[in-house]
Amino acid sequence: MSFKIDIIRSTKIPQIIEKLKQSQNMNVKVGILDDPKTAKYASCVEYGWTQRVTHKQSYAFRAWWGINLRVGTVISSPPRPFLRGTLYANEFNWALIGVNSLIRSDWNMERALAMIGQVAGQDVQTTIAGGGIDAQGMSFPIRSEFTMHVYNLRGEGHVNGTGNINTVKPMVLTGNMLGSITYRIDRG
């Protein structure tokens, strides 16, 4: 068996290099970009939090819901890295999508970044809706009994009077985080 390789010099290479140079400062950002309140909440979900109960919090829990939390009691929420985890699980796939999009769009960086942004946003939403990253076998901790108790006291443990629906799964109670995931292409 034999084969032959013909090498032909392409005149397009300088054009491709110039297109890529012009777009070298472009990047895509994926996350909660337009809703500061939800973004702050998402940051607490992503990294978790720990705090000591203050006098005001102790009073509010007792007055509003009949829950006695002593001042100084430590309460916390575990990290649920829906952004970082999705990035680590999918970064190779996103790179392939970017390269394929560049080639198919005649080296249009903006189109390639838009494709990456769309797919990455969908992947983050899948992570949130699924309560973790199935491909890595990574499930986020479910809501604690304490949190569920507070939600039920506040009337948030039931959806339209039909009973508890996915309330033990974090990040999906209101749908705000899920619906706030978007992407943006930045220049410079």
C-alpha positions as CSV (number, residue, x, y, z in Angstrom):
1,M,0.0,0.0,0.0
2,S,1.3,3.5,-0.8
3,F,0.0,6.9,-0.4
4,K,0.9,10.4,-1.6
5,I,0.8,13.7,0.2
6,D,0.8,16.9,-1.8
7,I,1.7,20.1,0.1
8,I,0.3,23.2,-1.4
9,R,1.1,26.5,0.1
10,S,-2.0,28.4,1.1
11,T,-2.3,32.1,0.5
12,K,-5.1,32.2,3.1
13,I,-2.7,31.7,6.1
14,P,-1.7,35.4,6.3
15,Q,-5.4,36.4,6.1
16,I,-6.3,34.0,8.9
17,I,-3.4,35.2,11.1
18,E,-4.6,38.8,10.6
19,K,-8.2,38.0,11.5
20,L,-7.1,36.2,14.6
21,K,-4.7,39.1,15.6
22,Q,-7.6,41.6,15.3
23,S,-9.7,39.5,17.7
24,Q,-7.0,38.5,20.2
25,N,-8.5,40.7,22.9
26,M,-12.0,39.2,22.7
27,N,-13.4,36.8,25.3
28,V,-16.6,35.3,26.4
29,K,-18.0,35.5,29.9
30,V,-20.7,33.1,31.1
31,G,-22.6,33.4,34.3
32,I,-25.1,35.7,36.0
33,L,-24.1,39.0,34.3
34,D,-27.2,41.2,34.4
35,D,-28.7,40.6,37.9
36,P,-26.5,41.8,40.8
37,K,-28.9,40.4,43.5
38,T,-29.0,36.9,42.0
39,A,-25.2,37.1,41.3
40,K,-24.5,37.8,45.0
41,Y,-26.7,34.8,45.9
42,A,-24.9,32.7,43.3
43,S,-21.6,33.6,44.7
44,C,-22.7,32.3,48.1
45,V,-23.9,29.1,46.5
46,E,-20.7,28.7,44.5
47,Y,-18.3,29.1,47.4
48,G,-20.5,28.4,50.4
49,W,-20.7,30.5,53.5
50,T,-20.3,30.3,57.3
51,Q,-21.4,32.9,59.9
52,R,-22.3,33.3,63.5
53,V,-25.9,34.1,64.4
54,T,-26.2,37.8,65.4
55,H,-28.6,39.2,68.0
56,K,-30.9,40.5,65.2
57,Q,-30.9,37.1,63.5
58,S,-31.6,35.2,66.7
59,Y,-34.6,37.6,67.5
60,A,-35.9,37.3,63.9
61,F,-35.8,33.5,63.8
62,R,-37.6,33.3,67.2
63,A,-40.2,36.0,66.4
64,W,-41.0,35.0,62.8
65,W,-40.7,31.2,62.9
66,G,-40.4,30.1,66.5
67,I,-36.9,28.8,65.9
68,N,-34.5,29.4,68.8
69,L,-31.0,30.0,67.5
70,R,-28.6,31.2,70.2
71,V,-26.4,34.2,69.5
72,G,-23.0,32.9,68.3
73,T,-24.3,29.7,66.9
74,V,-22.5,28.9,63.7
75,I,-24.6,28.3,60.6
76,S,-23.3,27.5,57.2
77,S,-24.0,26.4,53.7
78,P,-21.6,24.0,51.8
79,P,-20.1,25.1,48.5
80,R,-21.9,24.0,45.4
81,P,-19.5,24.9,42.6
82,F,-21.9,25.0,39.7
83,L,-19.7,27.4,37.6
84,R,-16.3,26.0,38.4
85,G,-17.4,22.4,38.3
86,T,-19.1,22.9,34.9
87,L,-15.9,24.6,33.6
88,Y,-13.7,21.8,34.8
89,A,-16.0,19.1,33.4
90,N,-16.4,20.8,30.0
91,E,-13.4,22.9,29.2
92,F,-12.0,20.5,26.7
93,N,-15.3,20.1,24.9
94,W,-15.7,23.9,24.8
95,A,-12.2,24.3,23.2
96,L,-13.2,21.8,20.5
97,I,-16.4,23.7,19.9
98,G,-14.4,26.9,19.6
99,V,-11.9,25.5,17.1
100,N,-14.6,23.9,15.0
101,S,-16.7,27.1,15.1
102,L,-13.6,29.1,14.0
103,I,-13.0,26.9,11.0
104,R,-16.6,26.7,10.0
105,S,-17.2,30.5,10.3
106,D,-14.2,31.5,8.1
107,W,-12.2,32.4,11.3
108,N,-14.8,34.7,12.7
109,M,-13.9,34.9,16.4
110,E,-17.1,36.5,17.5
111,R,-19.2,33.7,16.1
112,A,-16.9,31.1,17.7
113,L,-17.1,32.8,21.1
114,A,-20.9,33.1,20.8
115,M,-21.1,29.4,20.1
116,I,-18.9,28.6,23.2
117,G,-21.1,31.0,25.3
118,Q,-24.3,29.4,24.2
119,V,-23.1,25.9,24.9
120,A,-21.4,26.8,28.2
121,G,-24.5,28.6,29.4
122,Q,-26.6,25.5,28.6
123,D,-24.1,23.3,30.4
124,V,-24.2,25.5,33.5
125,Q,-28.0,25.4,33.4
126,T,-27.9,21.6,33.2
127,T,-25.6,21.5,36.2
128,I,-28.0,23.7,38.2
129,A,-31.1,21.8,37.2
130,G,-29.5,18.4,37.8
131,G,-28.1,19.3,41.2
132,G,-24.5,18.5,40.1
133,I,-22.4,17.2,37.3
134,D,-23.5,13.7,36.3
135,A,-20.5,13.1,34.0
136,Q,-18.2,13.5,37.0
137,G,-20.6,11.8,39.5
138,M,-20.6,15.0,41.4
139,S,-23.8,15.8,43.2
140,F,-24.2,18.9,45.3
141,P,-25.3,18.5,48.9
142,I,-29.1,18.6,49.3
143,R,-30.7,21.3,51.5
144,S,-30.3,20.7,55.2
145,E,-33.3,19.8,57.4
146,F,-32.9,23.2,59.0
147,T,-33.2,25.0,55.7
148,M,-36.2,22.8,54.7
149,H,-37.9,23.6,58.0
150,V,-37.4,27.4,57.4
151,Y,-38.7,27.1,53.8
152,N,-41.8,25.2,55.0
153,L,-42.4,27.8,57.7
154,R,-42.1,30.5,55.2
155,G,-44.5,28.7,52.8
156,E,-41.7,28.2,50.2
157,G,-41.6,24.4,50.6
158,H,-44.8,23.9,48.5
159,V,-45.3,24.9,44.9
160,N,-48.8,26.0,44.1
161,G,-50.2,23.9,47.0
162,T,-49.1,20.6,45.3
163,G,-46.6,19.6,47.9
164,N,-42.8,19.5,48.1
165,I,-41.4,19.5,44.5
166,N,-37.6,19.3,44.2
167,T,-37.2,21.5,47.3
168,V,-34.4,19.4,48.7
169,K,-32.4,20.1,45.5
170,P,-30.4,23.3,45.8
171,M,-30.6,26.3,43.5
172,V,-33.9,25.5,41.9
173,L,-36.6,26.7,44.3
174,T,-37.4,30.0,42.4
175,G,-35.7,29.4,39.1
176,N,-34.0,32.8,39.3
177,M,-30.4,31.4,39.1
178,L,-31.3,29.0,36.3
179,G,-33.0,31.8,34.3
180,S,-30.2,34.3,34.9
181,I,-27.4,32.3,33.2
182,T,-26.3,34.2,30.1
183,Y,-23.1,35.0,28.2
184,R,-21.5,38.1,26.9
185,I,-18.7,38.7,24.4
186,D,-16.2,41.4,25.6
187,R,-13.6,43.2,23.5
188,G,-10.4,44.4,25.1
